[in-house]
C-alpha cells in the first residue's frame, strides 16, 4: 500500500506513474531535449516570452494533475522532482546522480518513515529519537541502577519548572520541538495551556518568549545549546536590548557525546557572556539547577537570565528540597587551601572535587571556587584569589576562547594582578564524535587531566615545593 503525505491510501498505479515520470524527468535524454525546446522557444522573437510561459504552464499543469496538488517550489523557479520512496536506496542513488547533471536549483521530495525497519521505533517515534540502550526484542529502555537513583539534569528541570508553575501563574514553558528531550513534557501533561511547542523554529521561540515577557509572563525558553546559536540575533535584539525577563534554559551545554560535532554545546557561555543585560549561570549539580530555576523567576530579576546545563546525570539523588534563593553573581567556596586556586563553572566542578580528593594525600592544599555565574562574575572572590595565589586554574566545558578562563584573565589584567593561569576547557577545534567521557578526556578537563595539570603547576612553584617539603 502507498500512502500520500496525509497517510491516505492511494492507487499504487499512481505511485508507479510518479516513479516512472521521475526517471524520465531526471534522465539525460529528456533534459537535453527539454533544454533544446526551451532555447528554440526563446528564438521566436515577439512571441518568445509568451511561448515559454505557455510551455511552463503546461508542464506545471501536468505535474499538478499527477501530484494532485499545485507546487509552491515550481512557482519559485525550483525544478521539483518527487515524491519518491526515500527508503529505496538504489533508486534514490540513481535519481541523485541524474540530478547532478541538471543545472539550476532543484528540490527532490523524499517520503520516509521515522524508525523504518524497526517496528517498535516506527510506532514510538518520539521515544526512539534518542533512546539510549534498549532491548532490541521488547523495545524496553534500559537504565543503570545509578540512573534510577540520580535524575538527569533534564528531569530536574522538567519537575522543577512544573513545581514553580504551580506556585507562579506567570510561568510558561516554550520549546522548539523538544518537549520530550528537555522534559517540558512533564509540565505539558498537567498544564498543556501553558506550554508552547513552536516547532523547529528557535528564532520564533525566542521572539515569542519576548512577546510573552512584555505581557508580564515569565517564559522559560528551553533550547539546546547548539540550536540557540540560530537565534542569537533574537536573543540580543528581541530580549536583551529590551531588558525583558526571559529565562533561557540552555540544555545540552558542553560535550553531548555520540550526537557528534553538530550537537556539542561549545559556544553558549562565551557568546551569552558578551551580551549586556544577560545573567549567565551554570549549575554544578541538580540542587543548584533547581535553585537557579527558582531564583530566575523572582520579582527582583528584571532582565534575561540564562541557565546552561549538560546532558546526563545531575550527581545528587536527594535533590527535591525546599527552594533556596541564590545570590546572583556570587560564587561558592567549596574547598579552602593555600597552594593553588581552581575556579570552575558548571558540571566540571565535580571533576575538580574528585581531583582535590586524590591530591590531598600528596599534601597539596587547594582552594576551589564554584563560580556559578559567568556574568556578572564574582569580583570579590576573584580579588581574594589573586591577592593570595600565584597559580590559578580555570575549568569549564565550553570553548576556552571567551569563556571563564578569558573572563578571569581579563579581570587579572584590568586590576593589575600577576599570576600563572592555566585554562582547561574545549580547545579551538570542532570536537568529533565519541562518548562524553572519551571527549572530556580528549579535551583535557576530566579528573585525571586536572590532577596532572595541578601537579605540573605545583612542581614549577618553589614556594609550594618548599611548603610541601617542610611538611614532609
N, C-alpha and C positions, 0 to 999 in steps of 0.2 A: 504494500500500500504506500502511496506517495501522499505526503501532507503538504499543504501550502503554508505560507507564513503564519496563518491563523490556526494551524493544526487541523484544518478541514480536509477530508479526503478528496482527492481529485482524480480524474481519469488518468490511468497510467499511460495511455497513448499520448496524452498531452505532455506528460513528463518526458516521454521518449522523444516527442517532437522538439521539445525545448533543447534537449541534449544534442539532437541532430542539427538544429539550427546553430547552436553554439559551435559545433565542429565546423560547420560551413563558414560562419562569420569570422572565425579566427584563423581560417586556412589562408595560406599564402596566395593561392589562386584567386579566391574570392576577393581578397583585399587589393590584389593587383588590378583586377577588373574594376572594382569599386573606385579606385583612385583614377583610373583612365576615364571612366564615365564622368567623374567629378570634374576632372580637368577639361573634358570635352564640353560639359555644360557651361563652364566658365568662359568659353570662347564664343558664345552665341551673342556677343555684343549687348545690345539693349535688353534682350530677354534673358541674359545670363543669370542675373541675381534671382529673377523670378523662377527660372528653371531649377536652380539649385535649391531654392526654398521649397518648391513643389516636390523635388526629389527627397528632401529631408523630411517633409511632412508625410510622404508616402511611406518612407522607412519607419518613422516613428509610429504611424498609424498601424502598420503591420505588426510591429513589436507589441504595441498596446493591446492589439486583438489577441495575440498569442499569450501574452502575460496576464491578460485580464486586468490591466491597470495602466495608467499613464506613468511616465518615467521622469522623475524630477531631474535625474542626473543627465539625461539626454538634453533636457532643457537648458542645462548649464554647459553644453558642449562637451560633456564627457561621453565617450562611447561606452555604452553599458552592455555587459555580457553576463548572462545568467538568467535565473538562478541555476546552480549546479550542485550536485552532491559533494559536499566538502570532505566526505569520508572516502570517496573513490580516488585514492591517491594517484593511480596510474593515469586516469582521465584528467585529473586536476593538473598533473605534471605536464601532460601534453598541451593542455589549454594554456598554461602559463608560458610554455616555450613558444607557442604561437603568438601570444600577446606581446612577447618581447620584440617581435618584428613589426608590430603595428605602431606607427608614430602617433604622438599626441596623448592627451590624458585619457585614461581608461579606468573603468571600475568593473571588477569581477565580483559577482554576488554568489557567495557560497552559503549553503544551508548545512549547519552542523547540529549535532545533539551533544550537549554538555555531558561528559561522563560516558560517551559512546563506547560500547564494548563491555562495560561492567554494569549490569542491570541495576544493582543496588545504588550505584552512583548516578545513573540516569534518573532514578526515582527520587533521590535525595540530593539534588544538585548543589544546594547551598551548603549542606553539611560537608559534602565531599569536595568543596572548593579547596580546602586545606585541612584535611582531617588528621594529619599526623599518622602514627602507626594504627593499623586496624586489621581485624581478622578478615582475610580475603573471602572466606566462605560465608560468614554471617554478616559482615559489614560493621560489626561492633567496634567502636573506637577504643583502643587500648590505652589505659592510663597506668603510670607507675604509682607505687604506694605513696611517694612524695607528692605527686600531682594531686592525690586525693586529699592530702593534709594541707598543702600550701597552695593557695589560689594563684592564678596568673594575675599580672597587672591588669589585664583586660577584665577579668572577673571582679577585681576590686573596684575598678572604675564603674562597671555596669551596676553593681549592687549599691555602691555609694551614691551615684547620681540619682538612682531611684529613691533612696532614703532621703536625700536632700530635697528632691522634688516633692515628696510627701509633705515636707515642712515649709517649702517655699514655692508658692504657686507661680512665681515669676520664671522659674527654671523651665527651659525647653531643651530638647536634645536634637541636634542636627548632624547628619552624616551623609556623605556621598556614596551611597550604595554599599555600605559596610556595617549594617546594623548587627549582623551576627559576629563578624570579625572583631568589632570593637566592643561588643557586648551591650550595645544600646537596645538589643532585642529584649533584655530583661525589663527595661522601662516600657518598651513598646507593649508588652503583654498587659501591663496594668494601666498604662496611660497612653494609649495609641494616639490620642488627640494632641499630645504634647511632644511627640517625636516625629521628625520630618526627614524622610529619606529623599534627597533631591536627585538621586541617580548619579551617574558618573559625571559629576559637574562640580568640581572642587571650587571653581571661581564663584559659581552661583551659591554654593553652600556658605561661603564667607560673606558675600554681599547680602544674602538672605538673613544671615545671623546679624549683620549690621542693621538691617531694617528692623528686625525684632528688637534689638537693643534701643533703637530710637523711640520705641513704643513702651519702654520700661521693662521689657523682658530681660532675662539673663540667659542667653543661649550658650549651651555647652556644645561647641562645634568640634566634633571629633573627626580628625583627618589623619591618615597615615603620614608619617614624616616625608617619605619620598613623594607623596602626592600633593602635599601642601605647597610644594615648590611651584605647582601650576597656578596657584592662587596668590603668589607673592604680591602682585600689584594690588589685588583687592585687600589683602591684609594691611598694606601700607595706606592706600588712599581711602578705602571704604570704612576701615575700622580705626587704625592708629591715628590717622590725620584728624578724624572726628572725635578722637578720645572716647570711644564707645566701650561700654562694659561687655565685652565678648570674652568668653573663656575658651581658649584654644587647647583642646586635649590632643596632643600630638602623639599618636600611637606609633609603635614600631620604630622608636628612636634608636639609633645605633646600628649594630650589625644584626640583620634578621636571619642570616644563615642561608638555607637552601633555596630561598626565593631569588637569590643572586643579585648582581650588581644594580639592576634597575630598581630594586626594592629596599636597599640599605638606606637607613635614615641618617646620613652623614652630616648634613649641612644645616639643620634647623637651628641648632644652638648658635652657630656663627651668624646666620642671616637674621634670626629674630633678635639677637642681641643688638644689632645695628639700628633697630627701629625705635624712634622716640615713642614715649607713652606706652611702652610694652614691658610688662613684667615677664621675665624669663626664668623658669624654675624647672627643676628635675628632682624627683624623689629617689631616695636610696632603697626604699622598700615599700611594701603595701601600706603600713600605717602612715608613712609620710605622704604617699599618694592620697590616701583618704583625707588627711588633714589639709593638704593643699587644695583639694577639691572643695572642702568645707570653707577654707579661708577665701577662696576665689569668689564666692557668692555673697560675701558680707557687704553690707551697705557702704562701708568705708572704702571699698575698692571702687575706683571711679573709671579706670581705663581698661585696656586689654590685659589679659592675664594668660600666659601660655604655660602649660604643664606638659612636659615631654617624658615619656617612659618607654621602656623597651618591650619587645616581645619575650614572654617567658615568665618564669616563676617569680613571685614577689617577695620571697625569702622568709616571710613570717606567717605562721599558721594562725596565731591568736591576734588577728588584726581588727576585728569588729569591736572596737572600744569606743567610749564616748569621744565626740569630736573635740579637738584641741586647736585653737587658732595658732597659726604660725606667723611670727613677726616677719613681714616682708623685708627681704634684703638682709636677713640675719643668718649667719652660718651656725652649725653645731660643732662644738668641740667634743670629739669622740674619744680622743686619747691625748694625754699631755706628756711631752718628753722634752729633752734638752739638746739632742744632737742634730735633728733634721726635721723639717716640716713637710708633710704631704697634704696637698689640697686636692680634693676630689669633688666631682659633681655627679649626681645621679647614681645609677646602679653600680658602676665600677668602684664605689666606695666600699662595697662588700669584699672586693678583691684586696683592697688596701687593708681592711681589717684582718683578713686572713694572713696577709704578708707580715703585718705587725706581730701577730701571734707567733709566727715562725721565727722572727728576728729577735724577739725578747730574750731568748736563751743565749744569744750572742752578745748581749749587753748593749745593743744599740737602742737608744732612747728616742722615740719618735712621737712628734705631735701630729695629730690627724684632725683636719677640719673637713667636715662635710659642708660644702659651701651652700648647697641647696638653691641659691639664686645666682644667676649669671648677670642679671640686670634687674634691679640695682644690686651691685656686688657689695659685700660686707667690707667696707673700707676699714672699719675698726679692727676686724680680725686680721686684715692684711697688714695694717700698721704693726700690730703685735707680732706678726710673723717676721717681718723684715727688720724689726728692731732687735730680734733675738737670734735669728738663724742666718747662717751664711750659705746654707744648702736648702733649696726648695724644689719639690717635685710636684707637678700637676698631673692629674689623671682624669681622663674624660673619654666617652665613647662617641665623640664627634670628631670632625676634622680638626687637626691641630691648628691649621691656619684660621685665625679669627675666633677661636673658642675660648675656653677657660684659661689655657696657658697664655694666649695672646693678651687677654684681659689683665692677667697678673703681671706680665712683663710691662704692659703699658702703665699700670699703677706704679710699679717699681721705678720706671724712668721718670714719670711725672712727679714723683715725690723724692727723687734724689737718693734712692736706696741702691745698694750694690749687693748682689748675691749670685751664686751659681744656681741656675734654674734648668731643670730637665723637664721637658714636656712629653707626656705619654698620651697617646690617642691614636686616631686613624691617620695614617700617613697620606702624603699628597699623591694618591693614585686611586683608581677605581678598584676596589676590592672585589674579587670574583666570588664564585660560589663555594660553599663549604658549610659545615655545621657552625653554630655560633661559637662553640668552644675552640674549634680549629681556627676560625678567623680572628677571634680575640687574641689567641696565641700568636698568630701571624702578625698582627698589628702591634703586639708587644705591650699590652696592658693587662694581661692575666696575672694571677697571683705570683706565679714563678718568675715572670718577667719583672714585676715590681720588686720582688726580693732581690733579683740580680742587679737591678739599677741602683737600689739603695745601697747594696754592698759596694758597688763600684764608686758611687758618690762619696760614701763614707771613707773608703780607702784612700781617697785623694785629699782628705781633710786631716791635717796634722793635729788640729785642735781635738777632733773627735777621737783620733787614734791615740792621742796621749791620755784622754779620759778613759777610754776602754782599757788601755794598757795599765793604768794605775789601778783601775777596778779589778782587773785580772790578777 
